Amino acid sequence: MDPAHRPSKNLDCIPYDVFYQIASRLGSQDLVQLGRVNGALYRLVQDENIARKAIENELRHTTEGQEAIAARKGYRKALGRVFDIREAFATAQPYSASLLAYGSSFLYSGGALTYIYREEIRILDVHGASCTEQVLNLHRVVSRIIPSCDPNEETIHIRLMQYHDWNLAFTVEREDTEETWLIAVDMRPKLECHKTGRLRFITRLPDTRRLFVRLNTRYIYWGTHSMLSADGHLQWVVECADLQTGRNTTRAPLILDNFSGHDISQNVCFGVYDDHLYAVSTMIGHEAEEIDWTSYYVWLCVSPTEETKQSTINFKWRRQHREGPVNDTWSDLSLRVDEATKQLMILECRREWINSGSENIRTYYMQSLPSPAEIEQSKQERFAGLLRRTRNAPPPPAVLPDEPLTRTLDSTNKPRYEPPQKRIRRHYHQEYPPGTDLAKRRDFILARTKYRTYNLSSSTFVDLVTDTAGPQPSHSISSTTTSGRIPTDQLRLRLTSRKRKSPIDSAGEEVEPGLLYPPELDDQDSSSRPPIDHSEERFESLGVHMWPPDHAPAALTQLLSPTKRIASSEVRAAADERSLVYSVDAPDSGDGDQAILFINFDPLLRLPGLQRLDMTDGSVRAMKRPAQAAAEPTHPAGQGERVRVGDVAQMESTRHTSFGAKRTAAARMGMSKGGRGSPVPSVREEGAMYLRLGRGFWLR
C-alpha cells in the first residue's frame, strides 16, 4: 500500500470531517481535555463549529451557552468558561474572595445579592460585577403602603423571603399589632413602565406558621402549615397571585390534602418551575407504618390558574427500607433545574448506614420530575384510555414479598411494597467510594458544618465547615502572627467531587481488560431487556479538598474568618453554580451586622478593586482596575447627589382592591417628606458597598 494512502493512526491526522463527527459526540469536559493532548488537537478543538455543537448538545441551557447561542458567536469562549468554573469547584481552586457588604440578613439568588443594611434593602448584581446597587428605603415604603404603620413610632421586623430577576418578596411584621404583611416589589434599575409602579403585590397574612414564598417573573406563591384537617393534623395551605395584575389567581386558598411533611428542606420542599408550583415530600402519611418495605417521593404540581381543583398526588419510588437506616439530621431536600437538560430534579441528601453496616456516609440522589406540559399530556392519555407507565401513578395494591414478616400483618396495617428499581450512577453520588480507608476521610460533625449543598454541574459536595487552623507560616504578612500562634478556628470549604472514568475497563473490574464497561439492562421489559441510557458510565472520586489550604496567607484567613468566635458564630450561606456567599459575625461591622463574603469560581467574574494575593508567599499587590470600574460614582453612598430612579408615590397600583385608600395617604406622605411637589423616591441607585470597603483578593 502506498504510504501516502495508509490510514492515519493518530487522531490529529484524520480528515477534519471525520474529526468533527467524533468531537461533536463528546461531552464538553472530554472535548476540552482532548484539546490538551497536543498542539494539533488544541487547534482543532478551537474550531467554533465544534464548540457550537458541544454547546447545543450539552450546555445550551447554561448562562454561557444561552449567551453564545443568542449572539451566534463566542461558542469556544463559552465552552472554556463553563469548563473552568466546573474544574475550579471540583478541585477547590476559587479565583477570588472578597467582602461584599455588611448586613443583618441576606438572600443570594440568580447571581444577585439582596441584603438589609441600616433599615434599607440593597440589591447588588454580583454576576454582572455591577458597581452600583439598588437601594430601597424600608421606612418610607412601609409607612406608605401599610395602613397606619409608622416605623418611627413602632417596632417592625423585616424578613427577606425570595428574589428572582429583580422581583423581591419580603414580609413586614408589626410587633405592636401582631400583623404580618407580604410585599413584592420590582427593583429594576429603571422602570420600563412608570404607570405600573414598583409595588407588585401586597397582602396581609392571617397565619405565618412555616411560611414559604416562591416567585418568578410572573407569579408569586406563598403557603403556611396552618390548616387543621378532620383527623387533627396540620395541612399546607397555598395561595398564588399574578405579579402583573396584583390580584390572587384563586378565589380561595388551596389546601394540599394528604400531603404530609412539615420541615422545609428536610422532608418537604417547594419550587416554581414553568409558572407552576411543585411540592415534594418524603413522607406518605402523618403516621409511620411499623412494618413497611418501600419509601416514595410524594409530589404534586399546582397550576397558577386552577381555582377549585385539587392537584393530583403522585408517587415516585425513593428507596427500600432494607437499604439501611437514615440519619435524618443530615437530610436535605430541594428542587433544582438541571443545566444539561433543563429538567426539574428532586435533589436529596441522605446520610445512610448502607446495608445496615457500621459506617454511615452521605449520598446525593437525583430524580427528574415531568414538566407541566408532560403532566397534561399524561392526563390526556389516561383520559383516552391509552397505556402509560405507572412510575408517577399512585402505588398499586401491594403484592407483598413471601417472607415471615408478611405473615405478622393484619387488617390495621397499610404496608407499601414495590420491587426495588435500578439506579444509574449519574443519578446518585456517594461521598466516599465503598471500602474507603477511614484514615483518608475528612469528616466534620454537624455542629461544625455550617452549610452544606451540592453543585450539580460539577458533581461536587460543597460544605462550609469550622476547622482548627494550625500555626501560620513565618512568611505571613501579618505582624501579629508568629510561629507559636495558638491554633484557632476558621471557616473553610470542604469539597468532594468525582469525574467520569474512561469507558474502557482497562483494569478488568467488570469485564475482560480492554473492553467497554457494560450497560445495565432494564427489568421492566423482560422480553427485550433494553439497556438503560447512560448506565455504562462509571465514576471515580477526586478525594476531599480543603480550602483555604493549610498554610494560606494570614490576609486571606482573616478576610474569610473575621471573628475569633467562629465556632459559636451564626453563619448563613447560599451557593449557585459558580460562587458561594456567606455571612459571619465581624467585630468591626457595628450595629451587630455581619460581614457578607463572596467566594468566586468564575474566571471572568472580575469585581473591581481587588488586589492580587500570591498564595505561595502571601505578598499582595494592586491590580489594574477593569474598564467597568469607571462607572463608579464619585460620591460615596449617603453623601452628595443620589440618582433618582423611581418614586414610591408611583408604587401604588390600582390593580389591587385594597390600594385605593392608601394611595391618597401615600401621596400626602410623599409631599410632606420630599417637599411640596417633589415626592421622595423609594428606590435609588448608589455605589456598591464593596467598592468603599475595598477588601478582597484575586487568587490566580
C-alpha positions as CSV (number, residue, x, y, z in Angstrom):
1,M,0.0,0.0,0.0
2,D,1.2,3.5,-0.9
3,P,2.4,5.2,2.4
4,A,0.5,8.3,1.4
5,H,-2.8,6.3,1.4
6,R,-2.3,4.4,4.6
7,P,-4.9,5.1,7.3
8,S,-3.9,7.6,10.0
9,K,-3.2,6.1,13.4
10,N,-3.3,9.4,15.2
11,L,-6.5,11.3,15.9
12,D,-5.0,14.6,15.0
13,C,-4.1,13.3,11.5
14,I,-7.5,12.2,10.4
15,P,-9.6,14.4,8.0
16,Y,-11.4,17.3,9.6
17,D,-14.9,15.9,8.6
18,V,-14.2,12.7,10.5
19,F,-12.7,14.6,13.5
20,Y,-15.8,16.8,13.6
21,Q,-18.1,13.8,13.8
22,I,-16.1,12.4,16.6
23,A,-15.7,15.6,18.5
24,S,-19.3,16.6,18.2
25,R,-20.3,13.5,20.1
26,L,-18.0,14.1,23.0
27,G,-19.1,15.7,26.3
28,S,-17.9,19.2,27.0
29,Q,-15.4,18.0,29.6
30,D,-13.9,15.4,27.3
31,L,-13.7,17.8,24.4
32,V,-11.7,20.4,26.4
33,Q,-9.4,17.7,27.8
34,L,-8.9,16.3,24.2
35,G,-7.5,19.8,23.2
36,R,-4.9,19.5,25.9
37,V,-3.2,16.4,24.4
38,N,-1.0,18.2,21.9
39,G,-0.9,21.4,19.8
40,A,-2.6,19.9,16.8
41,L,-5.6,18.7,18.7
42,Y,-5.7,22.0,20.6
43,R,-6.0,23.9,17.3
44,L,-8.7,21.6,16.1
45,V,-10.8,21.9,19.3
46,Q,-10.6,25.7,19.0
47,D,-12.9,25.4,16.0
48,E,-16.1,27.4,16.5
49,N,-18.2,24.8,14.7
50,I,-17.1,22.0,17.0
51,A,-17.6,24.2,20.1
52,R,-21.1,25.2,18.8
53,K,-22.0,21.6,18.5
54,A,-20.9,20.9,22.1
55,I,-22.9,23.9,23.4
56,E,-26.0,22.8,21.6
57,N,-25.7,19.2,22.8
58,E,-24.9,19.7,26.4
59,L,-24.7,23.3,27.5
60,R,-27.5,25.1,25.7
61,H,-29.3,25.8,29.0
62,T,-26.3,27.3,30.8
63,T,-26.0,31.0,31.1
64,E,-22.9,31.0,28.9
65,G,-24.5,28.7,26.3
66,Q,-27.6,30.8,26.0
67,E,-25.5,34.0,25.5
68,A,-23.4,32.3,22.8
69,I,-26.5,30.9,21.0
70,A,-28.2,34.3,21.2
71,A,-25.1,36.1,19.8
72,R,-24.3,33.3,17.3
73,K,-20.7,33.6,18.3
74,G,-18.3,33.0,21.2
75,Y,-19.0,29.3,21.4
76,R,-15.4,28.4,22.2
77,K,-15.2,31.1,24.9
78,A,-18.4,29.9,26.5
79,L,-17.2,26.2,26.4
80,G,-13.9,27.1,28.1
81,R,-15.6,29.3,30.7
82,V,-18.0,26.5,31.7
83,F,-15.1,24.1,31.9
84,D,-13.1,26.4,34.1
85,I,-15.9,27.0,36.5
86,R,-16.6,23.3,37.0
87,E,-13.0,22.5,37.4
88,A,-12.5,25.3,39.9
89,F,-15.3,23.8,42.0
90,A,-14.2,20.2,41.7
91,T,-10.6,21.0,42.7
92,A,-11.3,23.7,45.3
93,Q,-9.4,26.4,43.5
94,P,-11.6,29.6,43.5
95,Y,-10.4,32.6,41.6
96,S,-11.3,35.4,44.0
97,A,-12.5,36.1,47.5
98,S,-13.9,39.4,48.7
99,L,-16.0,41.2,51.3
100,L,-19.2,42.4,49.5
101,A,-21.1,44.2,52.3
102,Y,-22.2,44.3,55.9
103,G,-25.8,43.5,56.7
104,S,-28.3,41.9,59.2
105,S,-29.6,39.4,56.7
106,F,-29.3,38.5,53.0
107,L,-30.5,36.4,50.1
108,Y,-28.3,35.2,47.2
109,S,-30.2,34.0,44.2
110,G,-29.8,34.4,40.4
111,G,-26.4,35.9,40.8
112,A,-27.7,38.8,42.8
113,L,-27.1,39.7,46.5
114,T,-30.1,41.1,48.4
115,Y,-29.3,42.3,52.0
116,I,-30.6,44.6,54.7
117,Y,-28.3,47.4,55.9
118,R,-29.4,50.2,58.2
119,E,-33.1,49.9,57.6
120,E,-32.6,49.7,53.8
121,I,-32.8,46.8,51.4
122,R,-29.9,46.8,48.9
123,I,-29.5,44.6,45.8
124,L,-26.2,44.1,44.0
125,D,-25.8,42.3,40.7
126,V,-22.8,40.2,41.6
127,H,-22.6,38.1,38.5
128,G,-22.7,41.3,36.4
129,A,-19.9,42.8,38.5
130,S,-22.0,45.8,39.0
131,C,-20.5,48.9,40.5
132,T,-23.9,50.2,41.7
133,E,-26.7,48.9,44.0
134,Q,-30.4,49.4,44.1
135,V,-31.5,50.7,47.5
136,L,-35.0,50.5,48.9
137,N,-35.7,52.7,52.0
138,L,-37.8,50.5,54.2
139,H,-39.2,53.2,56.5
140,R,-40.5,55.3,53.6
141,V,-42.0,52.3,51.7
142,V,-43.6,50.6,54.7
143,S,-45.2,53.8,56.0
144,R,-46.8,54.4,52.6
145,I,-48.2,51.1,51.7
146,I,-49.3,49.6,55.1
147,P,-52.2,51.4,56.7
148,S,-51.4,53.4,59.9
149,C,-47.9,52.0,60.1
150,D,-45.2,54.3,61.3
151,P,-41.8,52.6,61.6
152,N,-40.5,55.6,63.6
153,E,-43.1,55.0,66.3
154,E,-43.4,51.2,66.4
155,T,-41.2,48.2,66.1
156,I,-41.3,46.3,62.8
157,H,-39.5,43.1,61.7
158,I,-38.4,42.6,58.1
159,R,-37.8,39.2,56.6
160,L,-36.3,38.7,53.2
161,M,-38.2,35.8,51.6
162,Q,-37.4,35.3,47.9
163,Y,-35.7,37.1,45.0
164,H,-35.9,36.4,41.2
165,D,-34.9,38.6,38.3
166,W,-35.4,41.9,40.2
167,N,-38.6,40.8,41.8
168,L,-38.2,40.8,45.6
169,A,-40.6,39.4,48.2
170,F,-40.3,40.2,51.9
171,T,-42.5,40.3,55.0
172,V,-43.2,43.1,57.4
173,E,-44.2,42.1,60.9
174,R,-45.7,44.8,63.2
175,E,-44.8,43.8,66.7
176,D,-47.4,46.1,68.4
177,T,-50.4,45.0,66.3
178,E,-49.2,41.4,65.6
179,E,-49.8,41.9,61.8
180,T,-47.7,40.4,59.1
181,W,-47.7,41.7,55.5
182,L,-46.3,40.0,52.4
183,I,-44.9,42.5,49.9
184,A,-43.5,42.0,46.4
185,V,-41.7,44.9,44.7
186,D,-39.9,45.5,41.4
187,M,-36.3,46.5,42.0
188,R,-35.2,47.1,38.4
189,P,-32.7,49.9,37.9
190,K,-35.2,51.6,35.6
191,L,-38.9,51.0,35.4
192,E,-39.9,50.2,31.8
193,C,-43.5,51.4,32.5
194,H,-44.0,54.1,35.1
195,K,-47.7,53.5,35.2
196,T,-47.4,50.1,36.7
197,G,-45.1,51.3,39.5
198,R,-42.8,49.2,41.7
199,L,-45.3,47.6,44.0
200,R,-46.3,44.3,42.5
201,F,-48.3,42.7,45.3
202,I,-49.3,43.2,48.9
203,T,-51.5,41.2,51.3
204,R,-51.9,40.7,55.0
205,L,-51.1,37.1,56.1
206,P,-53.6,35.5,58.5
207,D,-51.0,33.0,59.6
208,T,-47.2,32.6,59.3
209,R,-46.5,29.1,60.6
210,R,-43.7,27.6,58.5
211,L,-44.3,30.3,55.9
212,F,-42.7,29.9,52.5
213,V,-42.6,32.1,49.4
214,R,-41.7,31.2,45.9
215,L,-41.9,33.5,42.9
216,N,-40.7,34.1,39.3
217,T,-41.2,36.9,36.9
218,R,-45.0,36.3,36.6
219,Y,-46.4,34.6,39.7
220,I,-45.8,34.6,43.5
221,Y,-46.8,31.6,45.6
222,W,-46.9,31.5,49.3
223,G,-48.1,28.9,51.8
224,T,-48.3,28.0,55.5
225,H,-48.6,24.9,57.5
226,S,-51.8,26.1,59.3
227,M,-55.0,24.3,58.2
228,L,-56.3,21.7,60.7
229,S,-57.6,18.6,59.0
230,A,-60.5,16.4,60.2
231,D,-58.1,13.9,61.7
232,G,-56.3,16.6,63.7
233,H,-53.2,17.1,61.6
234,L,-52.0,20.4,60.1
235,Q,-52.1,20.7,56.4
236,W,-50.4,23.0,53.9
237,V,-52.4,26.0,52.5
238,V,-51.2,27.6,49.3
239,E,-52.1,30.8,47.5
240,C,-51.0,32.4,44.3
241,A,-51.1,35.9,42.8
242,D,-50.3,37.4,39.4
243,L,-47.5,39.9,39.7
244,Q,-48.7,41.7,36.6
245,T,-52.2,42.4,37.9
246,G,-51.5,42.3,41.7
247,R,-54.6,40.0,42.2
248,N,-54.9,36.5,43.5
249,T,-55.4,33.9,40.9
250,T,-57.6,31.7,43.1
251,R,-60.8,32.6,44.9
252,A,-59.9,30.6,47.9
253,P,-56.6,29.1,49.3
254,L,-55.7,25.7,48.0
255,I,-55.4,23.0,50.7
256,L,-52.9,20.3,49.9
257,D,-54.9,17.3,51.2
258,N,-53.0,14.1,52.0
259,F,-49.7,15.9,51.6
260,S,-47.5,15.3,54.6
261,G,-44.2,16.7,55.7
262,H,-43.6,19.8,57.8
263,D,-39.8,20.5,57.9
264,I,-38.9,22.6,54.8
265,S,-35.7,21.5,53.2
266,Q,-35.6,18.3,55.3
267,N,-38.7,16.3,54.4
268,V,-40.7,18.7,52.3
269,C,-39.7,21.3,49.7
270,F,-41.4,23.8,47.2
271,G,-40.3,25.4,44.0
272,V,-41.6,27.2,41.0
273,Y,-41.0,25.7,37.5
274,D,-42.6,26.9,34.3
275,D,-45.0,29.1,36.3
276,H,-46.2,26.1,38.3
277,L,-45.6,25.3,42.0
278,Y,-44.1,21.9,42.7
279,A,-44.3,20.4,46.1
280,V,-42.3,17.3,47.1
281,S,-42.3,15.3,50.4
282,T,-40.6,12.2,51.6
283,M,-43.5,11.3,53.9
284,I,-46.6,9.4,52.7
285,G,-48.7,9.8,55.8
286,H,-48.7,11.6,59.1
287,E,-48.1,8.3,60.9
288,A,-45.3,5.9,60.1
289,E,-46.1,2.2,59.4
290,E,-44.4,-0.1,61.8
291,I,-44.0,-2.8,59.1
292,D,-43.1,-1.3,55.7
293,W,-40.9,-2.0,52.7
294,T,-40.8,0.9,50.2
295,S,-40.5,4.6,50.6
296,Y,-41.7,7.1,47.9
297,Y,-41.4,10.7,47.0
298,V,-44.9,12.3,47.2
299,W,-45.2,15.2,44.8
300,L,-47.8,17.4,43.2
301,C,-47.9,20.3,40.7
302,V,-50.1,23.3,41.3
303,S,-51.3,25.4,38.4
304,P,-51.4,29.2,38.9
305,T,-54.9,29.3,37.2
306,E,-56.7,26.4,38.9
307,E,-59.3,27.7,41.3
308,T,-61.0,24.8,43.0
309,K,-59.4,21.7,41.6
310,Q,-57.1,19.7,43.9
311,S,-53.8,18.8,42.3
312,T,-53.3,15.1,41.9
313,I,-51.0,13.4,44.4
314,N,-48.2,11.5,42.6
315,F,-45.7,8.9,43.8
316,K,-42.2,8.2,42.7
317,W,-40.1,5.3,44.1
318,R,-37.4,6.6,46.5
319,R,-35.8,3.7,48.3
320,Q,-36.3,0.3,50.1
321,H,-36.2,0.4,53.9
322,R,-33.9,-2.6,53.9
323,E,-31.1,-0.4,52.3
324,G,-30.3,0.7,55.8
325,P,-31.2,3.3,58.5
326,V,-31.1,7.0,57.7
327,N,-29.6,9.8,59.9
328,D,-32.4,12.4,59.4
329,T,-30.4,15.2,61.0
330,W,-28.3,15.3,57.8
331,S,-31.2,15.1,55.4
332,D,-31.6,17.8,52.8
333,L,-34.3,18.0,50.2
334,S,-34.6,20.6,47.4
335,L,-35.7,21.1,43.8
336,R,-33.1,22.1,41.1
337,V,-33.1,22.6,37.4
338,D,-30.5,20.5,35.6
339,E,-28.3,22.8,33.4
340,A,-27.8,20.0,30.8
341,T,-31.5,19.0,30.3
342,K,-33.5,21.9,31.9
343,Q,-35.4,19.2,33.7
344,L,-36.7,19.8,37.2
345,M,-34.9,17.5,39.6
346,I,-35.5,16.2,43.1
347,L,-32.2,16.5,44.9
348,E,-32.0,14.7,48.2
349,C,-29.1,14.1,50.5
350,R,-29.3,11.1,52.9
351,R,-26.7,10.0,55.4
352,E,-27.2,6.3,55.5
353,W,-25.8,3.2,57.1
354,I,-25.5,1.3,53.8
355,N,-26.9,-2.2,54.1
356,S,-27.1,-1.6,57.8
357,G,-23.3,-1.6,58.1
358,S,-21.2,0.1,60.8
359,E,-20.2,3.1,58.6
360,N,-22.6,5.9,57.5
361,I,-21.9,8.1,54.5
362,R,-23.7,10.8,52.7
363,T,-25.2,10.2,49.3
364,Y,-27.0,12.7,47.0
365,Y,-29.8,11.2,44.9
366,M,-31.3,12.9,41.8
367,Q,-34.6,12.1,40.2
368,S,-36.4,14.1,37.4
369,L,-40.0,15.3,37.5
370,P,-42.2,15.8,34.5
371,S,-42.9,19.3,33.2
372,P,-46.4,20.8,33.3
373,A,-46.8,20.0,29.6
374,E,-45.8,16.4,30.2
375,I,-48.2,16.1,33.1
376,E,-51.0,17.5,31.0
377,Q,-50.2,15.1,28.2
378,S,-50.3,12.1,30.6
379,K,-53.7,13.2,31.8
380,Q,-55.0,13.3,28.3
381,E,-53.6,9.8,27.6
382,R,-55.2,8.4,30.7
383,F,-58.5,10.1,29.8
384,A,-58.3,8.5,26.4
385,G,-57.6,5.1,27.9
386,L,-54.1,4.9,26.4
387,L,-51.4,2.8,28.0
388,R,-48.8,4.6,30.1
389,R,-46.1,3.7,32.5
390,T,-47.1,3.9,36.2
391,R,-43.9,5.3,37.7
392,N,-45.7,8.5,38.5
393,A,-49.1,6.9,39.5
394,P,-50.1,6.0,43.0
395,P,-48.6,2.7,44.2
396,P,-50.7,-0.3,43.1
397,P,-52.1,-2.6,45.8
398,A,-49.2,-4.1,47.5
399,V,-48.2,-7.6,46.4
400,L,-46.1,-8.3,49.4
401,P,-43.0,-10.5,49.4
402,D,-43.3,-14.0,50.7
403,E,-41.3,-13.8,53.9
404,P,-42.1,-14.3,57.6
405,L,-42.6,-10.6,58.3
406,T,-45.6,-10.6,55.9
407,R,-47.4,-13.2,58.0
408,T,-47.5,-10.8,61.0
409,L,-49.7,-8.3,59.3
410,D,-53.4,-7.8,60.0
411,S,-56.2,-5.5,58.7
412,T,-54.9,-2.5,60.7
413,N,-51.6,-2.4,58.7
414,K,-51.1,-0.5,55.5
415,P,-47.8,-1.6,54.2
416,R,-46.3,-0.5,50.9
417,Y,-44.2,-2.6,48.7
418,E,-42.7,-2.2,45.2
419,P,-39.8,-4.1,43.8
420,P,-36.6,-2.0,44.0
421,Q,-35.6,0.0,40.9
422,K,-32.2,0.2,39.4
423,R,-30.3,3.5,39.9
424,I,-27.8,4.6,37.3
425,R,-24.6,6.0,38.6
426,R,-25.0,9.5,37.2
427,H,-28.2,9.9,39.4
428,Y,-26.5,9.2,42.7
429,H,-23.2,10.3,44.2
430,Q,-21.7,8.7,47.3
431,E,-19.3,10.9,49.2
432,Y,-16.8,8.1,49.5
433,P,-16.4,5.1,47.3
434,P,-17.2,1.8,49.0
435,G,-14.3,0.5,51.1
436,T,-12.6,3.9,51.5
437,D,-10.0,3.8,54.3
438,L,-11.2,5.7,57.3
439,A,-7.8,7.5,57.5
440,K,-8.4,9.1,54.1
441,R,-11.8,10.5,55.2
442,R,-12.0,14.1,56.4
443,D,-15.4,14.3,58.2
444,F,-16.9,17.0,60.3
445,I,-19.7,16.7,62.8
446,L,-23.0,18.5,62.1
447,A,-22.3,21.3,64.7
448,R,-19.1,22.2,62.7
449,T,-20.8,22.0,59.3
450,K,-22.2,25.5,58.9
451,Y,-23.6,24.9,55.4
452,R,-23.9,22.0,53.0
453,T,-25.1,21.8,49.5
454,Y,-24.4,20.0,46.2
455,N,-23.1,21.5,42.9
456,L,-24.9,19.6,40.2
457,S,-22.9,20.8,37.2
458,S,-19.5,19.8,38.7
459,S,-20.8,16.8,40.8
460,T,-19.4,18.3,44.0
461,F,-20.3,18.1,47.7
462,V,-19.9,21.7,49.0
463,D,-19.5,22.2,52.7
464,L,-18.7,25.3,54.7
465,V,-17.1,24.0,57.9
466,T,-15.4,25.2,61.0
467,D,-11.9,23.8,61.1
468,T,-9.0,24.2,63.5
469,A,-6.1,26.1,62.0
470,G,-2.6,25.4,62.9
471,P,0.4,27.8,63.2
472,Q,0.8,30.2,60.4
473,P,3.9,30.1,58.2
474,S,6.7,32.5,59.1
475,H,6.4,34.4,55.8
476,S,2.9,35.6,56.7
477,I,2.3,39.3,56.1
478,S,0.5,39.7,59.4
479,S,2.8,41.4,62.0
480,T,0.8,39.7,64.8
481,T,1.3,36.2,63.5
482,T,4.1,34.2,64.9
483,S,5.2,30.6,64.5
484,G,4.0,29.9,68.0
485,R,0.4,31.1,67.4
486,I,-2.2,29.1,69.3
487,P,-4.5,27.2,66.9
488,T,-7.8,28.9,66.3
489,D,-11.0,28.0,64.4
490,Q,-11.5,29.3,60.9
491,L,-14.1,28.8,58.1
492,R,-13.0,26.5,55.3
493,L,-14.6,25.0,52.2
494,R,-14.7,21.2,52.1
495,L,-15.3,20.0,48.5
496,T,-15.6,16.4,47.4
497,S,-16.1,15.7,43.7
498,R,-16.0,12.9,41.2
499,K,-15.2,12.5,37.5
500,R,-16.2,10.1,34.7
501,K,-13.8,7.2,34.2
502,S,-12.7,6.0,30.8
503,P,-15.4,3.9,29.1
504,I,-12.7,1.2,28.7
505,D,-12.3,-1.2,31.6
506,S,-8.6,-1.3,31.4
507,A,-8.2,-3.0,34.8
508,G,-10.7,-5.7,34.2
509,E,-13.0,-4.8,37.1
510,E,-16.2,-5.9,35.4
511,V,-15.2,-7.4,32.0
512,E,-12.1,-8.5,30.3
513,P,-9.4,-5.8,30.2
514,G,-9.7,-3.6,27.2
515,L,-13.4,-3.9,26.7
516,L,-16.1,-1.3,27.3
517,Y,-18.0,-1.2,30.6
518,P,-21.3,-2.9,30.0
519,P,-24.6,-1.1,30.4
520,E,-27.3,-2.4,32.7
521,L,-30.5,-3.9,31.4
522,D,-34.0,-2.7,32.0
523,D,-36.0,-5.1,34.1
524,Q,-39.3,-3.5,33.1
525,D,-39.5,-5.4,29.8
526,S,-38.4,-9.0,30.4
527,S,-38.8,-9.9,26.7
528,S,-36.3,-7.5,25.1
529,R,-34.5,-6.1,28.2
530,P,-33.2,-2.9,26.5
531,P,-30.2,-1.3,28.1
532,I,-30.7,1.7,30.4
533,D,-29.5,5.0,29.0
534,H,-26.2,6.2,30.5
535,S,-25.9,3.1,32.6
536,E,-22.5,2.3,31.1
537,E,-20.9,5.3,32.8
538,R,-18.5,4.8,35.7
539,F,-17.1,7.4,38.0
540,E,-14.1,7.8,40.3
541,S,-13.7,10.1,43.3
542,L,-11.3,13.1,43.3
543,G,-11.0,12.9,47.0
544,V,-11.6,15.6,49.7
545,H,-10.2,19.1,49.1
546,M,-10.0,21.8,51.8
547,W,-9.7,25.5,51.0
548,P,-8.0,27.7,52.0
549,P,-5.0,25.4,52.2
550,D,-3.4,24.6,55.5
551,H,-0.7,27.3,55.0
552,A,-2.8,30.0,53.4
553,P,-1.6,33.6,53.9
554,A,-3.0,35.3,57.0
555,A,-4.5,38.1,55.0
556,L,-6.8,35.5,53.3
557,T,-7.8,33.7,56.5
558,Q,-8.5,36.9,58.3
559,L,-10.7,38.0,55.4
560,L,-12.7,34.8,55.4
561,S,-12.9,34.4,59.2
562,P,-13.1,37.9,60.6
563,T,-14.1,36.8,64.2
564,K,-12.2,34.6,66.6
565,R,-15.5,33.1,67.7
566,I,-16.3,31.2,64.5
567,A,-17.5,28.1,66.3
568,S,-20.2,30.0,68.2
569,S,-21.0,32.5,65.4
570,E,-24.2,32.2,63.4
571,V,-23.2,31.5,59.8
572,R,-25.6,31.7,57.0
573,A,-24.7,30.8,53.4
574,A,-26.1,30.3,49.9
575,A,-24.4,29.0,46.7
576,D,-25.1,28.7,43.0
577,E,-23.3,27.1,40.1
578,R,-20.3,29.5,40.2
579,S,-20.0,31.0,43.6
580,L,-20.7,30.9,47.3
581,V,-21.8,33.7,49.7
582,Y,-21.9,33.5,53.4
583,S,-22.3,35.9,56.4
584,V,-20.4,35.7,59.7
585,D,-20.0,37.9,62.7
586,A,-17.5,40.7,62.3
587,P,-16.2,42.8,65.2
588,D,-15.7,45.9,63.1
589,S,-19.2,45.9,61.4
590,G,-21.1,47.9,64.1
591,D,-24.8,47.6,64.9
592,G,-24.5,43.9,65.1
593,D,-24.3,43.5,61.3
594,Q,-22.5,40.5,59.8
595,A,-19.8,40.5,57.1
596,I,-21.1,39.1,53.8
597,L,-18.3,37.4,52.0
598,F,-18.1,36.1,48.4
599,I,-16.0,33.2,47.1
600,N,-15.9,33.2,43.3
601,F,-15.2,30.2,41.0
602,D,-15.7,32.1,37.7
603,P,-12.5,33.3,36.0
604,L,-14.4,36.0,34.1
605,L,-16.3,37.4,37.0
606,R,-13.9,40.3,37.9
607,L,-15.1,42.6,40.7
608,P,-13.2,45.9,40.5
609,G,-10.9,46.9,43.4
610,L,-9.4,43.5,44.2
611,Q,-5.8,43.0,45.0
612,R,-3.6,40.2,43.7
613,L,-2.7,37.8,46.5
614,D,0.2,35.4,46.0
615,M,-0.8,32.2,47.7
616,T,2.8,31.0,48.0
617,D,4.5,33.9,49.8
618,G,1.5,35.9,50.9
619,S,2.5,39.1,49.0
620,V,-0.2,41.5,48.0
621,R,-0.1,43.9,45.1
622,A,-2.7,46.1,43.4
623,M,-4.3,45.1,40.2
624,K,-5.3,47.2,37.2
625,R,-8.9,48.0,37.5
626,P,-11.2,46.8,34.7
627,A,-12.8,49.4,32.4
628,Q,-16.2,48.8,34.0
629,A,-14.9,50.4,37.2
630,A,-15.1,53.7,35.5
631,A,-18.8,53.7,36.2
632,E,-18.2,54.0,39.9
633,P,-20.0,57.1,41.3
634,T,-17.7,59.9,42.7
635,H,-19.9,60.4,45.8
636,P,-19.9,57.7,48.5
637,A,-23.3,56.3,49.4
638,G,-25.2,58.6,51.7
639,Q,-23.3,61.7,50.6
640,G,-23.7,64.1,47.8
641,E,-26.2,63.7,44.9
642,R,-28.1,60.4,44.5
643,V,-29.5,59.1,41.3
644,R,-33.3,59.0,41.4
645,V,-34.7,56.0,39.7
646,G,-38.4,55.9,40.8
647,D,-40.8,57.2,43.3
648,V,-42.9,55.3,45.9
649,A,-45.8,57.6,45.0
650,Q,-45.9,55.6,41.8
651,M,-45.6,52.3,43.6
652,E,-49.3,52.1,44.5
653,S,-51.1,50.0,42.0
654,T,-54.8,50.4,41.1
655,R,-55.0,46.7,40.3
656,H,-55.4,45.6,43.9
657,T,-58.7,46.2,45.6
658,S,-57.2,47.4,48.8
659,F,-54.9,50.1,47.4
660,G,-57.4,52.9,46.9
661,A,-57.4,54.4,50.4
662,K,-53.6,54.0,50.8
663,R,-52.8,55.7,47.5
664,T,-54.1,59.1,48.7
665,A,-52.2,58.7,52.1
666,A,-49.0,57.8,50.3
667,A,-49.2,60.8,48.1
668,R,-49.7,63.1,51.1
669,M,-46.7,61.5,52.8
670,G,-44.6,61.8,49.7
671,M,-45.4,65.6,49.6
672,S,-44.6,66.1,53.2
673,K,-41.3,64.3,53.3
674,G,-39.9,65.3,49.9
675,G,-41.1,68.9,49.8
676,R,-44.1,70.5,48.1
677,G,-44.5,68.9,44.7
678,S,-41.3,66.8,44.9
679,P,-42.1,63.2,46.1
680,V,-39.4,61.2,47.8
681,P,-38.0,58.3,45.7
682,S,-38.5,54.8,47.1
683,V,-35.6,53.3,45.2
684,R,-32.4,55.0,44.4
685,E,-29.1,53.9,42.9
686,E,-25.8,54.1,44.9
687,G,-22.3,53.0,44.6
688,A,-21.8,49.3,45.6
689,M,-20.6,48.9,49.2
690,Y,-17.8,46.6,48.3
691,L,-16.1,49.4,46.4
692,R,-15.9,51.5,49.5
693,L,-14.8,48.6,51.7
694,G,-12.0,47.6,49.3
695,R,-11.3,44.2,50.8
696,G,-10.8,41.3,48.5
697,F,-8.2,39.3,46.6
698,W,-7.7,37.9,43.2
699,L,-6.1,34.5,43.9
700,R,-4.9,33.3,40.5
